[in-house]
Amino acid sequence: MKRKQDPRNELLNLVPQGIKKVLDVGCGNGSLGAKLKEKQIEVVGIERNKDLYTPAKGKLDQVYLADVEKFNLPYPEGYFDCILYADILEHLLDPLATLKNQDKYLKDDGYIVASIPNVRYYKLIIRLLFGGTWDYVDTGILDKTHLRFFTLTNIKELFIRAGYKIIDIRRNIVATRGFRFLNVLCFNKLKDLLTYQFYVVAEKSADSRRFYAKRKIYQF
């Protein structure tokens, strides 16, 4: 997906009011965090790409050149009010383990803000149905660096299993005028298919795992 080389207003608007300390996982060149710092927010970044890490150092309070899946932050438990995962979870080998591991750095009433691509996007389905291809490219849903793929159901289960309660889900609808009109005719029932990317706000919840109902997963 699109990395954070430019400020992401759609994510900035989802960061809850009153946040003072943010951990930006996969902070890119620091553009998103720099916008948060304009609001007097302390921003700590983690970035594994050295070319992006270097400019980020000059924009954020602290940046670590590291792989988030193998890195333990030198911060006390409960230090951060919010953790950002902007187009990051799909790049991880084990996003669930990462969410659980970083949970300790988030205060008890803290938040996660994430953006995640939707593999159920209608153009991808059409390509599979009629073209029979699954082609990895440099950017987008089939970015060649993506290791995990999510639908809305998978996203909800991921956060519940990690110990979070989702309090807001928004959609980045990217569709032709014809498909938008078809969605209206279908009483908005196609909205998930027209969603290119989901934006998620979740809060820490000790009870969330109690509501996880394991689905039957079919093997083909």
C-alpha positions as CSV (number, residue, x, y, z in Angstrom):
1,M,0.0,0.0,0.0
2,K,0.9,3.7,-0.1
3,R,3.6,4.3,2.5
4,K,3.7,7.4,4.6
5,Q,5.8,9.7,2.5
6,D,3.1,12.4,2.6
7,P,0.8,13.5,5.5
8,R,-2.2,11.2,5.8
9,N,-5.1,13.5,6.7
10,E,-7.6,10.6,6.8
11,L,-5.5,9.1,9.6
12,L,-4.7,12.3,11.4
13,N,-8.4,13.0,11.7
14,L,-8.9,9.6,13.5
15,V,-6.3,10.2,16.2
16,P,-8.4,10.8,19.3
17,Q,-8.4,14.2,21.1
18,G,-6.2,14.5,24.1
19,I,-3.4,12.2,22.8
20,K,0.0,13.3,24.1
21,K,2.4,10.4,23.2
22,V,2.2,8.4,19.9
23,L,4.2,5.4,18.7
24,D,4.3,5.5,14.8
25,V,5.1,2.0,13.6
26,G,6.6,2.1,10.2
27,C,6.9,5.8,10.3
28,G,8.3,6.2,6.8
29,N,10.1,9.6,6.3
30,G,8.2,11.0,9.3
31,S,5.7,13.2,7.4
32,L,2.7,11.8,9.3
33,G,4.4,12.1,12.7
34,A,5.5,15.6,11.9
35,K,1.9,16.7,11.5
36,L,1.1,15.2,14.9
37,K,4.0,17.1,16.4
38,E,2.4,20.3,15.2
39,K,-0.3,19.5,17.8
40,Q,2.3,19.3,20.6
41,I,2.3,15.5,20.6
42,E,5.4,13.5,21.3
43,V,6.0,11.1,18.4
44,V,8.4,8.1,18.5
45,G,8.9,6.2,15.3
46,I,10.1,2.7,14.2
47,E,11.3,2.3,10.6
48,R,13.3,-0.5,9.1
49,N,14.1,1.2,5.8
50,K,17.3,3.2,6.3
51,D,16.6,5.6,3.4
52,L,13.3,6.6,5.2
53,Y,14.8,6.4,8.7
54,T,17.3,9.2,8.0
55,P,14.9,12.0,7.1
56,A,12.5,10.8,9.8
57,K,15.1,11.4,12.5
58,G,15.0,15.1,11.8
59,K,11.2,15.3,12.2
60,L,10.2,13.1,15.2
61,D,11.3,13.1,18.8
62,Q,12.9,9.7,18.5
63,V,13.2,7.1,15.7
64,Y,14.6,3.6,15.8
65,L,16.0,1.8,12.8
66,A,14.6,-1.6,13.5
67,D,12.2,-4.4,12.4
68,V,9.2,-4.0,14.7
69,E,8.7,-7.8,14.9
70,K,12.2,-8.2,16.5
71,F,12.5,-5.0,18.5
72,N,11.6,-4.2,22.1
73,L,11.2,-0.5,22.8
74,P,13.3,1.1,25.6
75,Y,10.1,2.6,27.1
76,P,8.2,1.7,30.3
77,E,4.8,-0.1,30.1
78,G,1.9,2.2,29.4
79,Y,4.0,5.0,28.0
80,F,2.0,5.7,24.8
81,D,-1.5,7.0,24.4
82,C,-1.8,5.8,20.9
83,I,-0.1,3.5,18.4
84,L,-0.3,4.0,14.7
85,Y,-0.1,1.2,12.1
86,A,-0.6,3.1,8.8
87,D,-0.3,0.5,6.1
88,I,1.9,-1.7,8.2
89,L,0.1,-4.8,9.5
90,E,-0.1,-6.4,6.0
91,H,3.7,-6.3,5.8
92,L,4.3,-8.3,8.9
93,L,4.9,-12.0,9.3
94,D,2.7,-12.2,12.4
95,P,0.6,-9.1,12.9
96,L,-1.3,-10.6,15.8
97,A,1.9,-11.3,17.7
98,T,3.1,-7.8,17.1
99,L,-0.1,-6.3,18.4
100,K,0.1,-8.4,21.5
101,N,3.7,-7.6,22.1
102,Q,3.3,-3.9,21.7
103,D,0.2,-3.9,23.9
104,K,2.4,-3.4,27.0
105,Y,3.6,0.0,25.7
106,L,0.0,1.3,25.5
107,K,-1.7,2.7,28.5
108,D,-4.9,1.0,29.7
109,D,-7.2,3.4,28.0
110,G,-5.0,3.8,24.9
111,Y,-5.9,3.6,21.3
112,I,-4.7,2.0,18.1
113,V,-5.3,3.7,14.7
114,A,-4.6,1.6,11.6
115,S,-5.1,1.6,7.9
116,I,-5.4,-1.8,6.2
117,P,-6.0,-2.8,2.5
118,N,-9.1,-4.8,1.6
119,V,-8.3,-8.0,-0.4
120,R,-12.1,-8.3,-1.1
121,Y,-11.9,-5.2,-3.3
122,Y,-14.1,-5.6,-6.4
123,K,-11.4,-4.9,-9.0
124,L,-9.3,-7.7,-7.5
125,I,-12.2,-10.1,-7.5
126,I,-13.0,-9.2,-11.2
127,R,-9.4,-9.9,-12.1
128,L,-9.5,-13.3,-10.4
129,L,-12.9,-14.2,-12.0
130,F,-12.2,-13.1,-15.5
131,G,-8.5,-12.8,-15.9
132,G,-7.4,-15.6,-13.6
133,T,-4.4,-13.6,-12.3
134,W,-2.9,-12.6,-9.0
135,D,-0.1,-10.3,-10.0
136,Y,2.2,-8.7,-7.4
137,V,3.1,-5.1,-8.2
138,D,5.1,-2.2,-6.7
139,T,2.1,-0.6,-4.9
140,G,-1.5,-1.2,-4.0
141,I,-3.4,-4.1,-2.5
142,L,-1.1,-6.7,-4.2
143,D,2.1,-4.8,-3.2
144,K,4.9,-7.3,-3.6
145,T,6.0,-6.7,0.0
146,H,2.6,-7.7,1.5
147,L,2.7,-10.8,3.5
148,R,-0.8,-10.8,4.9
149,F,-4.2,-10.1,3.3
150,F,-7.4,-9.0,5.1
151,T,-11.1,-8.7,4.7
152,L,-13.2,-6.7,7.1
153,T,-14.0,-10.0,9.0
154,N,-10.3,-10.8,9.3
155,I,-9.6,-7.3,10.6
156,K,-12.2,-7.5,13.3
157,E,-11.0,-10.9,14.4
158,L,-7.4,-9.7,14.5
159,F,-8.1,-6.8,16.9
160,I,-10.5,-8.8,19.1
161,R,-7.9,-11.6,19.5
162,A,-5.2,-9.0,20.3
163,G,-7.3,-7.5,23.1
164,Y,-8.9,-4.5,21.5
165,K,-12.4,-3.3,21.0
166,I,-13.0,-1.6,17.6
167,I,-14.8,1.7,18.2
168,D,-14.7,3.1,14.6
169,I,-14.3,1.7,11.1
170,R,-14.2,3.9,8.1
171,R,-13.9,3.1,4.4
172,N,-11.8,4.5,1.6
173,I,-14.3,3.9,-1.3
174,V,-12.6,3.8,-4.6
175,A,-15.0,2.8,-7.4
176,T,-16.3,3.9,-10.8
177,R,-19.5,5.9,-11.0
178,G,-21.3,2.9,-12.4
179,F,-20.4,0.7,-9.4
180,R,-21.3,3.5,-7.0
181,F,-24.7,3.8,-8.6
182,L,-25.1,0.0,-8.4
183,N,-24.3,0.1,-4.7
184,V,-27.1,2.7,-4.2
185,L,-29.5,0.4,-6.0
186,C,-28.5,-2.4,-3.7
187,F,-29.1,-0.3,-0.6
188,N,-25.4,0.1,0.2
189,K,-24.9,-3.6,0.5
190,L,-21.8,-3.6,-1.8
191,K,-19.9,-1.1,0.2
192,D,-17.3,-3.6,1.5
193,L,-16.6,-4.7,-2.1
194,L,-16.0,-1.1,-3.1
195,T,-13.7,-0.4,-0.2
196,Y,-10.1,-0.1,-1.2
197,Q,-8.9,0.3,2.4
198,F,-10.3,0.2,5.9
199,Y,-9.4,2.8,8.6
200,V,-9.7,1.4,12.1
201,V,-9.7,3.0,15.6
202,A,-9.6,0.5,18.5
203,E,-9.2,0.8,22.2
204,K,-7.6,-1.5,24.7
205,S,-10.1,-3.9,26.2
206,A,-9.5,-6.6,28.7
207,D,-12.8,-8.3,27.8
208,S,-12.5,-8.3,24.0
209,R,-11.2,-11.9,23.8
210,R,-14.3,-13.2,25.5
211,F,-16.3,-12.1,22.5
212,Y,-14.2,-13.9,20.0
213,A,-16.2,-16.7,18.3
214,K,-13.8,-19.0,16.4
215,R,-15.1,-19.5,12.8
216,K,-14.8,-22.7,10.9
217,I,-12.0,-22.2,8.4
218,Y,-12.2,-24.3,5.2
219,Q,-9.2,-25.9,3.7
220,F,-9.0,-26.2,-0.1
